[in-house]
């Protein structure tokens, strides 16, 4: 397959120069009303403290690590079973 080579500079294409956007901090926001308190501490997301977990104990950490180890072992068994089945199908 041959590559395309333009014959003249006009065939290379055109570069379009974009103008920078207007700085929104200088003027008004084109008629948009301000949204709530726009201070540095304002957040449109409600407080998420009610979803936070209390301080974790060593027992909870140990339980999570045990569950992770069981999940890793189960995943390894599934992978080994899949490889074994693929080998059996390839040799059949």
C-alpha positions as CSV (number, residue, x, y, z in Angstrom):
1,X,0.0,0.0,0.0
2,X,1.4,3.4,-1.0
3,X,1.2,6.3,1.4
4,X,-0.4,9.6,0.4
5,X,2.0,12.5,-0.2
6,X,0.5,15.9,-0.9
7,X,1.7,17.5,-4.0
8,X,1.7,21.1,-2.8
9,X,1.6,23.0,0.5
10,X,-2.0,23.8,0.0
11,X,-2.8,20.1,0.2
12,X,-1.4,19.9,3.7
13,X,-4.4,21.4,5.3
14,X,-5.1,24.6,7.2
15,X,-4.3,25.7,10.7
16,X,-7.2,27.4,12.4
17,X,-6.2,29.9,15.1
18,X,-8.7,29.9,18.0
19,X,-9.5,33.0,19.9
20,X,-9.2,32.8,23.7
21,X,-12.4,32.8,25.7
22,X,-13.5,35.9,27.5
23,X,-12.3,36.0,31.1
24,X,-15.5,35.3,33.1
25,X,-14.1,36.8,36.3
26,X,-14.0,40.3,34.9
27,X,-17.5,40.8,33.7
28,X,-20.9,39.5,34.6
29,X,-21.8,35.9,34.0
30,X,-23.9,36.9,31.0
31,X,-27.0,37.3,33.1
32,X,-26.8,34.1,35.1
33,X,-27.9,34.4,38.7
34,X,-25.4,33.3,41.3
35,X,-25.9,29.8,42.7
36,X,-26.1,29.8,46.4
37,X,-23.2,30.9,48.5
38,X,-20.2,30.8,46.2
39,X,-17.6,31.2,49.0
40,X,-14.6,29.0,49.4
41,X,-16.4,26.7,51.9
42,X,-19.5,26.3,49.8
43,X,-20.2,22.8,48.4
44,X,-23.2,21.8,46.4
45,X,-22.9,18.3,47.9
46,X,-24.6,17.7,51.3
47,X,-22.5,16.7,54.2
48,X,-21.3,13.1,53.8
49,X,-20.4,12.6,57.5
50,X,-23.5,10.4,58.0
51,X,-22.0,7.8,55.6
52,X,-18.6,7.7,57.2
53,X,-17.6,4.5,59.1
54,X,-16.5,4.9,62.7
55,X,-12.9,4.3,63.7
56,X,-12.0,0.7,62.6
57,X,-10.7,-1.8,65.1
58,X,-8.0,-4.4,64.6
59,X,-10.7,-7.0,64.6
60,X,-12.4,-5.4,61.6
61,X,-9.1,-5.1,59.8
62,X,-8.3,-8.8,60.4
63,X,-11.8,-9.8,59.2
64,X,-11.4,-7.8,56.0
65,X,-8.0,-9.3,55.3
66,X,-9.4,-12.8,55.9
67,X,-12.2,-12.2,53.5
68,X,-9.7,-10.8,50.9
69,X,-7.6,-13.9,51.2
70,X,-10.6,-16.2,50.8
71,X,-11.7,-14.1,47.7
72,X,-8.1,-14.3,46.2
73,X,-8.0,-18.1,46.8
74,X,-11.5,-18.5,45.2
75,X,-10.5,-16.4,42.2
76,X,-7.3,-18.5,41.8
77,X,-9.3,-21.7,41.8
78,X,-11.6,-20.3,39.1
79,X,-8.7,-19.3,37.0
80,X,-7.0,-22.7,37.3
81,X,-10.3,-24.5,36.5
82,X,-10.7,-22.3,33.4
83,X,-7.1,-23.1,32.3
84,X,-7.6,-26.8,32.9
85,X,-10.9,-26.8,30.9
86,X,-9.2,-24.9,28.0
87,X,-6.4,-27.5,28.0
88,X,-8.8,-30.4,28.0
89,X,-10.7,-28.9,25.1
90,X,-7.5,-28.2,23.2
91,X,-6.3,-31.8,23.5
92,X,-9.6,-33.4,22.8
